[in-house]
Amino acid sequence: MGLAFGTYDVFNPYNLNDPFAQADCESNLSERSTLYTYCRYQEVGHFTEPLNSFLGLGVRLHFFRSIRTR
């Protein structure tokens, strides 16, 4: 599980006065797939005043096997 707080996303540059908080989680479904989710909450200068929030859900497919060394 990961937690992030900031004002900039690679795809969505946010106003410095409107930061966001995000929680994310990944879970392996199988050797070749991973389920990932995240919830982002963006505020309008105050944490109690929401600007927007959204939930992302996806499946990551692994086409190549990872090489494990011993």
PyMOL CGO cylinders between C-alpha atoms (Angstrom):
from pymol import cmd
from pymol.cgo import CYLINDER

trace = [
    CYLINDER, 0.00, 0.00, 0.00, 1.27, 3.44, -0.80, 0.3, 1, 1, 1, 1, 1, 1,
    CYLINDER, 1.27, 3.44, -0.80, 0.32, 6.94, 0.27, 0.3, 1, 1, 1, 1, 1, 1,
    CYLINDER, 0.32, 6.94, 0.27, 1.12, 10.15, -1.56, 0.3, 1, 1, 1, 1, 1, 1,
    CYLINDER, 1.12, 10.15, -1.56, 0.43, 13.83, -1.06, 0.3, 1, 1, 1, 1, 1, 1,
    CYLINDER, 0.43, 13.83, -1.06, 1.35, 16.48, -3.57, 0.3, 1, 1, 1, 1, 1, 1,
    CYLINDER, 1.35, 16.48, -3.57, 0.45, 19.05, -6.16, 0.3, 1, 1, 1, 1, 1, 1,
    CYLINDER, 0.45, 19.05, -6.16, 1.83, 17.52, -9.35, 0.3, 1, 1, 1, 1, 1, 1,
    CYLINDER, 1.83, 17.52, -9.35, 1.05, 14.41, -11.35, 0.3, 1, 1, 1, 1, 1, 1,
    CYLINDER, 1.05, 14.41, -11.35, 2.88, 13.57, -14.58, 0.3, 1, 1, 1, 1, 1, 1,
    CYLINDER, 2.88, 13.57, -14.58, -0.39, 13.59, -16.55, 0.3, 1, 1, 1, 1, 1, 1,
    CYLINDER, -0.39, 13.59, -16.55, -2.31, 16.20, -14.53, 0.3, 1, 1, 1, 1, 1, 1,
    CYLINDER, -2.31, 16.20, -14.53, -0.42, 19.28, -13.31, 0.3, 1, 1, 1, 1, 1, 1,
    CYLINDER, -0.42, 19.28, -13.31, -2.44, 20.72, -10.43, 0.3, 1, 1, 1, 1, 1, 1,
    CYLINDER, -2.44, 20.72, -10.43, -2.54, 24.21, -9.03, 0.3, 1, 1, 1, 1, 1, 1,
    CYLINDER, -2.54, 24.21, -9.03, -0.15, 24.52, -6.07, 0.3, 1, 1, 1, 1, 1, 1,
    CYLINDER, -0.15, 24.52, -6.07, -3.08, 25.74, -3.94, 0.3, 1, 1, 1, 1, 1, 1,
    CYLINDER, -3.08, 25.74, -3.94, -5.15, 22.61, -4.70, 0.3, 1, 1, 1, 1, 1, 1,
    CYLINDER, -5.15, 22.61, -4.70, -3.09, 19.62, -3.48, 0.3, 1, 1, 1, 1, 1, 1,
    CYLINDER, -3.09, 19.62, -3.48, -4.23, 16.01, -3.50, 0.3, 1, 1, 1, 1, 1, 1,
    CYLINDER, -4.23, 16.01, -3.50, -3.85, 12.93, -1.31, 0.3, 1, 1, 1, 1, 1, 1,
    CYLINDER, -3.85, 12.93, -1.31, -3.74, 9.45, -2.83, 0.3, 1, 1, 1, 1, 1, 1,
    CYLINDER, -3.74, 9.45, -2.83, -3.76, 5.90, -1.48, 0.3, 1, 1, 1, 1, 1, 1,
    CYLINDER, -3.76, 5.90, -1.48, -2.90, 2.98, -3.75, 0.3, 1, 1, 1, 1, 1, 1,
    CYLINDER, -2.90, 2.98, -3.75, -2.70, -0.79, -3.48, 0.3, 1, 1, 1, 1, 1, 1,
    CYLINDER, -2.70, -0.79, -3.48, -1.53, -3.67, -5.68, 0.3, 1, 1, 1, 1, 1, 1,
    CYLINDER, -1.53, -3.67, -5.68, -2.38, -7.35, -5.40, 0.3, 1, 1, 1, 1, 1, 1,
    CYLINDER, -2.38, -7.35, -5.40, -1.04, -10.21, -7.52, 0.3, 1, 1, 1, 1, 1, 1,
    CYLINDER, -1.04, -10.21, -7.52, -3.90, -12.13, -9.10, 0.3, 1, 1, 1, 1, 1, 1,
    CYLINDER, -3.90, -12.13, -9.10, -1.61, -14.66, -10.77, 0.3, 1, 1, 1, 1, 1, 1,
    CYLINDER, -1.61, -14.66, -10.77, 1.98, -14.95, -11.99, 0.3, 1, 1, 1, 1, 1, 1,
    CYLINDER, 1.98, -14.95, -11.99, 1.04, -12.87, -15.05, 0.3, 1, 1, 1, 1, 1, 1,
    CYLINDER, 1.04, -12.87, -15.05, -1.49, -10.33, -13.73, 0.3, 1, 1, 1, 1, 1, 1,
    CYLINDER, -1.49, -10.33, -13.73, -1.73, -7.71, -10.99, 0.3, 1, 1, 1, 1, 1, 1,
    CYLINDER, -1.73, -7.71, -10.99, -4.80, -5.84, -9.76, 0.3, 1, 1, 1, 1, 1, 1,
    CYLINDER, -4.80, -5.84, -9.76, -4.16, -2.21, -8.82, 0.3, 1, 1, 1, 1, 1, 1,
    CYLINDER, -4.16, -2.21, -8.82, -6.45, 0.37, -7.27, 0.3, 1, 1, 1, 1, 1, 1,
    CYLINDER, -6.45, 0.37, -7.27, -6.07, 3.92, -6.14, 0.3, 1, 1, 1, 1, 1, 1,
    CYLINDER, -6.07, 3.92, -6.14, -8.23, 6.58, -4.58, 0.3, 1, 1, 1, 1, 1, 1,
    CYLINDER, -8.23, 6.58, -4.58, -7.37, 10.25, -5.03, 0.3, 1, 1, 1, 1, 1, 1,
    CYLINDER, -7.37, 10.25, -5.03, -8.88, 13.15, -3.10, 0.3, 1, 1, 1, 1, 1, 1,
    CYLINDER, -8.88, 13.15, -3.10, -8.15, 16.70, -4.22, 0.3, 1, 1, 1, 1, 1, 1,
    CYLINDER, -8.15, 16.70, -4.22, -8.90, 19.67, -2.00, 0.3, 1, 1, 1, 1, 1, 1,
    CYLINDER, -8.90, 19.67, -2.00, -9.51, 23.38, -2.53, 0.3, 1, 1, 1, 1, 1, 1,
    CYLINDER, -9.51, 23.38, -2.53, -6.89, 24.79, -0.17, 0.3, 1, 1, 1, 1, 1, 1,
    CYLINDER, -6.89, 24.79, -0.17, -8.48, 23.05, 2.88, 0.3, 1, 1, 1, 1, 1, 1,
    CYLINDER, -8.48, 23.05, 2.88, -8.66, 19.30, 3.44, 0.3, 1, 1, 1, 1, 1, 1,
    CYLINDER, -8.66, 19.30, 3.44, -12.32, 19.59, 4.49, 0.3, 1, 1, 1, 1, 1, 1,
    CYLINDER, -12.32, 19.59, 4.49, -13.30, 21.33, 1.23, 0.3, 1, 1, 1, 1, 1, 1,
    CYLINDER, -13.30, 21.33, 1.23, -13.16, 18.79, -1.62, 0.3, 1, 1, 1, 1, 1, 1,
    CYLINDER, -13.16, 18.79, -1.62, -12.52, 19.75, -5.22, 0.3, 1, 1, 1, 1, 1, 1,
    CYLINDER, -12.52, 19.75, -5.22, -12.82, 16.23, -6.62, 0.3, 1, 1, 1, 1, 1, 1,
    CYLINDER, -12.82, 16.23, -6.62, -12.15, 12.61, -5.78, 0.3, 1, 1, 1, 1, 1, 1,
    CYLINDER, -12.15, 12.61, -5.78, -11.99, 9.49, -7.87, 0.3, 1, 1, 1, 1, 1, 1,
    CYLINDER, -11.99, 9.49, -7.87, -11.23, 5.79, -7.73, 0.3, 1, 1, 1, 1, 1, 1,
    CYLINDER, -11.23, 5.79, -7.73, -9.05, 4.03, -10.29, 0.3, 1, 1, 1, 1, 1, 1,
    CYLINDER, -9.05, 4.03, -10.29, -9.11, 0.28, -10.85, 0.3, 1, 1, 1, 1, 1, 1,
    CYLINDER, -9.11, 0.28, -10.85, -7.11, -1.73, -13.35, 0.3, 1, 1, 1, 1, 1, 1,
    CYLINDER, -7.11, -1.73, -13.35, -5.36, -4.96, -14.21, 0.3, 1, 1, 1, 1, 1, 1,
    CYLINDER, -5.36, -4.96, -14.21, -1.69, -5.00, -15.21, 0.3, 1, 1, 1, 1, 1, 1,
    CYLINDER, -1.69, -5.00, -15.21, -0.68, -7.89, -17.47, 0.3, 1, 1, 1, 1, 1, 1,
    CYLINDER, -0.68, -7.89, -17.47, 2.88, -9.21, -17.40, 0.3, 1, 1, 1, 1, 1, 1,
    CYLINDER, 2.88, -9.21, -17.40, 3.95, -10.51, -20.81, 0.3, 1, 1, 1, 1, 1, 1,
    CYLINDER, 3.95, -10.51, -20.81, 7.47, -11.46, -19.78, 0.3, 1, 1, 1, 1, 1, 1,
    CYLINDER, 7.47, -11.46, -19.78, 8.49, -13.55, -16.82, 0.3, 1, 1, 1, 1, 1, 1,
    CYLINDER, 8.49, -13.55, -16.82, 10.78, -11.91, -14.32, 0.3, 1, 1, 1, 1, 1, 1,
    CYLINDER, 10.78, -11.91, -14.32, 14.25, -13.39, -14.05, 0.3, 1, 1, 1, 1, 1, 1,
    CYLINDER, 14.25, -13.39, -14.05, 14.94, -14.50, -10.52, 0.3, 1, 1, 1, 1, 1, 1,
    CYLINDER, 14.94, -14.50, -10.52, 18.49, -14.92, -9.31, 0.3, 1, 1, 1, 1, 1, 1,
    CYLINDER, 18.49, -14.92, -9.31, 19.54, -16.96, -6.33, 0.3, 1, 1, 1, 1, 1, 1,
]
cmd.load_cgo(trace, "trace")
